[in-house]
């Protein structure tokens, strides 16, 4: 997520400052002619956020004021945009960016479309989005927002199923959400991130707070009858499976042994959750294969090799499960003909 540039420069009307692994991008359309604003915002997003298209909306003049802090393994975006929509298009999704972003709507109404969901975030609400998916952001009522973007590899080991958290509305009252935003704003306000030693510590704290927010969201579904030791054990079992699903010899017996329980006890935990151990394991393997098929780094690897890499021992079974889950073949997903 690093951006390379001069210690201090001006790109159009985008002010860029910083050095080494830390950059600050500032952009405001206040003194920019209306016909130059959309190209300027497109340049800002590509350099300081992520690659995306920016389109004028309903013939209204685009207006924006943003600050983006680009750090090692984190990116903070603070500001507001109106009269335009930001689109992470199907063509741009193939650029290999797999980052995840917590979008917090601080005021007004923000529309976000991704994975077949059309959300209208009210003031205080948040949602996790993925750069691997076609996404549209559109300010429906004037307001401002905040986002924290991190690489997938940072979050994946910290929560059970990071994909399950994507595009789920996070209420304002969620544990840690206000603390995360207040902490990030304080880092920016006090210029703490400009000090190398504090920068590393601040980013680590942001990662921990983000995991807390998403973990709290995961647990919100489990308020009835799923507390205490049983809930903790099931959560740990899911964590072990999600992060080791590529191992072909992963089984209910091996996971139960790791947890210090019997295989039957572990099976009952999953059954109470509405799934089986096998179905959850297969789901995690399919998600891993789906991501690999969309990543340019694996474009030359045969589908059969990917199937085995994620833990499947039978190619025909992999293909059947994949089609049943995604409604398309692995080749369709790889070619971009299916989401």
GIJO-V658789 format. One record per run of one state. SS is the DSSP state (H for helix, E for strand, L for the rest). FROM is the first residue (numbers start at 1). TO is the last residue. If there is no record, write none. Layout:
SS_FROM_TO ; SS_FROM_TO
This chain:
L_1_7 ; E_8_11 ; L_12_13 ; E_14_19 ; L_20_21 ; E_22_28 ; L_29_33 ; H_34_48 ; L_49_52 ; E_53_56 ; L_57_62 ; E_63_71 ; L_72_73 ; E_74_82 ; L_83_83 ; E_84_88 ; L_89_89 ; H_90_93 ; L_94_99 ; E_100_105 ; L_106_108 ; E_109_114 ; L_115_116 ; E_117_121 ; L_122_125 ; E_126_130 ; L_131_134 ; E_135_141 ; L_142_144 ; E_145_150 ; L_151_151 ; H_152_156 ; L_157_161 ; H_162_165 ; E_166_166 ; L_167_169 ; E_170_170 ; L_171_176 ; H_177_189 ; L_190_191 ; H_192_194 ; L_195_195 ; H_196_222 ; L_223_227 ; H_228_244 ; L_245_251 ; H_252_259 ; L_260_262 ; H_263_272 ; L_273_276 ; H_277_294 ; L_295_295 ; H_296_298 ; L_299_302 ; H_303_309 ; L_310_314 ; H_315_326 ; L_327_329 ; H_330_335 ; L_336_339
